[in-house]
Structures are given as structure tokens and as C-alpha cells.
Amino acid sequence: MTQQQISMEGYNALREALAVVTWYKREFKTLVRTALRGHSELMSQLDFDDTKRNVAHELVNLLQDNEARYADLTLQLIQDIAAMERFTDIEGLEEPDRSTRLGAAREAVARLRKATTGLAQAIHGTQQRRTEFKKRYATDITARAKMDEMTSLRGRFIALQQATDGRQERGYAFEKLLTDLFDFYDLEPHLAYTNGTEQIDGSFRLDTDDYIVEAKWRTDKSTRSDADIFATKVRRKGRNVQGLFVAVAGFTQDFINQYEEASPFITMDGADLYLVLDNRLSLPQALASKRRHLSDTGSCFYSLQSALNH
């Protein structure tokens, strides 16, 4: 077997590209299964119920930790991803998601090409170099990457709180922050859109449930009138659609009282959101807690601090 010297930059670029060149988990699993045919020992160690990003990190970690054994496989995977020019499942998305996700996929592939230029030149590393390599990168790269990305999201949230831009600009930035948070947890988010009669601030999928989002970034609390408008939007979507109302400033008591029974949506305020961004609990855990409370009581409101205290 010919061993190839793959830089840390190359491994990181491969991790990122693997996570974004497909949109749906089914296509991602097909891509990985095709790449690993003949290597069932690797497939058996991957949990495809986890996020694409985590699976990509775990796969590249396995290849990196055993680089002498899997050098040729890694090189082939890099060459296959770097050669991609079409991203079929992403191209099938609706705008504006299509353009946004295609841009991310193309940028990741371009970074991979740049990071692995000249990789085809075979060189044999010494045992000392391999030992030093493993020692240098002994830190759990997957956990570190996840922490770095969540730290960035939290920083954006704090920066928004300190910003002096107009309310509308901060509102758009908040919608994008939420979309990126949903994407971090592989919830297949869609960006804000207008269907001709109403504005939807975004949507995502959790397990088998679809959610539409209302995002409010303003200094005053959201009112019962705001709730009534959003409830109508949710009910219009049908029985299989849920609602998530996110208001940084929180909700008036009238809002909460009106939807303390048979609410079609759940809520998050700024304190809830910060607990997620501060890694106190994951977004899927947060939403599941709120959904359980809604099922048990019918109420839209449940503080995540209560969930942490139990």
C-alpha cells in the first residue's frame, strides 16, 4: 500500500466537505456507503442516527487514526469529493435554500481541493512522524469542532444583543442565526419565505414532525395578538405541522394565558435560547421537553430552566 501524506488541513477540509455536499441524510448515507464498500469494519462504527456533521467527523477520525492502513481509501475519498461539480439533492431544494446550500457545498469542495493539492505524490512518513502526529492531535477533534461552532453561534447571539442596527436588520440576522442553529443539529431547516399571503420566518424538521417558526427580536414582549396570528398560520398548515414561537424578550401574561390549553405551538424566550447556545442542553432535548409539557398540559410555555432543575 502506498502511504500518502495528508495534512491536518486536508483532513479538516474533508470533514467539512463530507457534511455539506449532500442535504438529506439518505443521500449522505449512500455517499458514505459507496465510499466504504469493502470496509464493513468502518461502516459498523458509524452511527447514522447522529448528525451528518458528527458522522463525517467520526469517519475521518477513523481514517486519520489508522492512516497507514487507510491511506489509499482516504485519498480516493478526497479525490471523489474534490471532483464533485453537481450536488443533485441540494439542487432540488427550493429557493432561497437552494442557493445558500449550493454555495456552502461549492466552497467546501473548493477548500478541499486547495488543501489537498499535490496529494497524489506518495511519500513515506517515519514512525516518529506518525507518533508525533497522533500526540499533537490527541484532542477529540469532533468535540472541539462542535464546541467551536456553538461558541460562534453564541457569540453571534451576544453580538446581536449589543448591536445598534435597526430592528429590521437585527430581525433578519436573528432569523439567520436560528436557521444556522437548526442546521447545526441537522434539523433540515428552510430559510424565511413569503407564500404570497403570509410571512414564515423559517421551518425545520425534528424526528417526523415539521415545525414552522416565528422569530421576534425586539425589546417588548410578544403579545396575545402576536400569538393569535401565529396560531392561525400553524393551523392553516394542517395537523402534521407544529409551531415554534421564539421571542427574545419573552411573552406577556395574556399571551401565555390564552395558550395554556390546546396550544398549536411551543415557545422559546431569550433565556431558553441562551441555555441551548451555552451547551447546557441540546436543541433537540430542549424542544422535546417543551413538546412533552405541551402534550401533558396543553400549554405553550415551559421554561428550560425547569427542565434542568429536574
N, C-alpha and C positions, 0 to 999 in steps of 0.2 A: 504494500500500500504506500502510495506517495503522500507524505505529510505536507500540508500547506500551512504557511504561517498566516494566521488570521488575527488581525489586530483587535484590541478591545473595541475600538471604534466600529470595526466591521461587525462584531458580534452584536453590539448595541443597535446598529443600523438594521441588522437582520431582525432583531426582536421587534423594533418599531414597525418595520415594513410588514412582517407577518400579521401584525394585529390590525392593520388598516387596509390591506389590499382586497379584502372581502368585507361585506357588510353583515350578512346574515351568518349565524353560527353554522348552519347546514353547509354552506359553501366553504366556510373556513375549515370545517372538519374534513370535507372532501379534499381540499388542498393539502392538508397535513397528511391524511391517509395515503394520498397518492405519492407524496414526497417520501414517506416512510415505508412504502411497500417493501417487504422483505426484512423489516426491522420491527417485528412484533414486540420485542423486548422494550422498545421505546414507546410504542403506542400504548402498551399496558400501563405505563407510568403516568399517562396524561389523563387528567380529569376534564372531560369536555363539558361537564355541567358548570365548570368555573367560567370566568370571563375569557374572551379571546385573548386579551392582553396577558392574563396570568398564564394561560396555556402556552402562548408564544414564548413568554419568559422561561417557563419550565422546560420547554423543548430545547431552547437554545442553551440553557444551563446544562442540560444533559449532554448536548453535543460538545459544549465547551469543556466540561469536566472530564470528558473522555475524548479529547481532540485527536489523540494519536489513532484511536480506533475508528472515529467517525469523520476524519478529515475529508475523505472523498465525498461522503454523503453531505457534509456541510457545504463543501464547495459547490456541489451540484444544486443544492437548495438555493444558495446565494445566486448562482447563475440563472436559475429558473425565475426567481423573484425579480432580479435585476433586469431580465429580458421582458418583463411584462409591459405591455402598452395598452391593453384593454382590461377593464375591470367590469365584467358583464353584469354582476348583480347590483353593483353600485350604479351603473348606467341605467338600470331600471327604476331607480328611485325618482320621486317627483322633486321638482324644484321647490325651495332653494337647497334641499338636502343634497340633490344630485351634484351640483357644482361644488358645494362645500366638501363633500366626502371624496369626490374625484380629485380635487385639489390636494387633499391630505394624502391620498394614495400615491399620486404622482410625485409629490415632494418626498415621501418616504422612499420610494423606489430610486429617485434621483440621488438621495443621500446614501443609499446602499451602494449604488454604482460608484459614487465618488469614494466612499470609504474602502471599497474592495478593488480599486484599480490596481492592476498588476498582480492580482492574487494567483493567477494561473502559473506564476513562476514558483516552481517547487523548491523548497529549502528544508533542510533537516535541522530541527531545533535540538539542542542538547538537553540532557536530563536536568541539568542545573537550571536552564532557562524555564523548563516546564514547572520545576519545583517553585521557582521564584514567582512565576505567573500565578500559580494556584494560591500561593501565600498572599500575594498582593490583592487578589480579588476573592479572598475567602469570605468577605461580607456577602450576605444574602442579597444578590442583585435585584431579585424580584421585589423583595420588601422595600429596598431602598428606592427603587424606581416608583413604586406605588406611593411611598411617603413623599417623595419629591413632587409628584404630580398633585397630590392632595394639598400639600403645602402651598403650591402655586395657586390652586383654586381658593384656598382660604385667604391668601394674600390679595387676590382679586376682590374678594368679598369685603375685606377690611378697607381696601383702597376705594371701593365704591362708597363705603360709609363716610370716608373722609373727602370725597370728591365734591367739587362745587359746580360741576356741569349742570346743565338744565335737567329738569325732571325727566323729560322725554328721553334724553341721551342716556341717563342712568337706567331708565326703564329698559331700553334696548340692551344695554350692557348686562343687566340683571337676567334678562331672558337668555342671552348667550351663555352666561355663567351656569344657569340651571341646565341648559342643553348639554354643556360640557360635563357637568356633574352626572347627568343621566348616562352620558356616553362612557364615562369612567367606569360605571357599573354595568356596562353592556346592556342597557335597557332600550336599545334601538330607538333613540329619540328622533323626533322630527322638529324642525325649526318652526318658528311662528309663521302663521299664514292667515289669509283672509279668504273665506269661501264665497264672498260676494255679499253676504248679509251680516256676517259677524266675524270678529277678530278672535283667533285662537292663539294663545301665547306659546304653544308647543304641545307635544304629546310624547308618550313613551309607552313601553310595554313591560309589565312585571309579571313573570310567570305566564299565565294565559290571559291576564287582564290588560285591557287597553285603558290608558288614562289620558284625558286632556288636561291642560294646565292653565291656570290663571295666575299671573305673576304681577304683584303690586310692589313697586318700590316708591314709597312716599312716606312723608313724616306723620301723617294722620292714620288712624286705624281704619281698616276696611269696615264698611257698614252693612246693614241688612240689605240695603238696595244693591250693593255690590254682590252680595251673596245670592240674591234673587236672580240677578242677571246671569250669573254663572250657573246656578242650578238649572235654569232654563236651557242653557247651552248643553249641559250634560244630559239632561233628559231627552233633548232632541236627538242625541246620538244613538239612543237605543239602550236596551237592558244590559248589553255586554260592555258598556263603556263606563268607567269610573271618572271621578274628578279629583284633582289636587289643586287647592287654592293656597298659594304661597304669598303671604303678606309680611314683609319685614317688620312693619310697625305693629302687627297684631290685628286684633279684631274687637269691635265693640261688643258690649254685653248683649245688645239687641241682636247682633249677628249670631252669636253663639246660642242664645235662647231660641231663636227662630228655627235653628237647625240642630236642636238637641235630640230630635227624634226623626227617624226615616230620612236622614240626610243622604243626598246622592253624591256627596263628595267628602273628602277629608281635608284637613288644613295643616299648614306648617307656618310658624312665625319665625322671626329672626333668631330667637333663642334656639328653636329646634334646628334650624339650618346650621347654626354655628356648631352645635354638638356633632352634627354629621361631618362638617368640614374640619373639625378638630379631632376627628377619628375616635370619638367617644363611642360611636356605634355606626354601622354601615347604613347607607341609604335604604337598601332592601330591608334591613332589620327595622329601621325607623318606620317605613311605610307599612310593614307587616304589623307592627304594634298598633299603629293608628287604625289600620283596617280591622284588626281584631276588636278594638274598642268600638268601632262603628258597628260591627256585627253584633256585639254584646249589648250595646246601649242605644244604637241609632244616632249617636251624637257625632257631629263633625269634628269636635275639638278634643284633643288629648295631648297633654304636654309630654315631650320626650323625657324630660327630667323625671317624671313619674315612672316611666319605664326603667330608667337607670336606677331608681331607688328601690325597685322591687327585685 
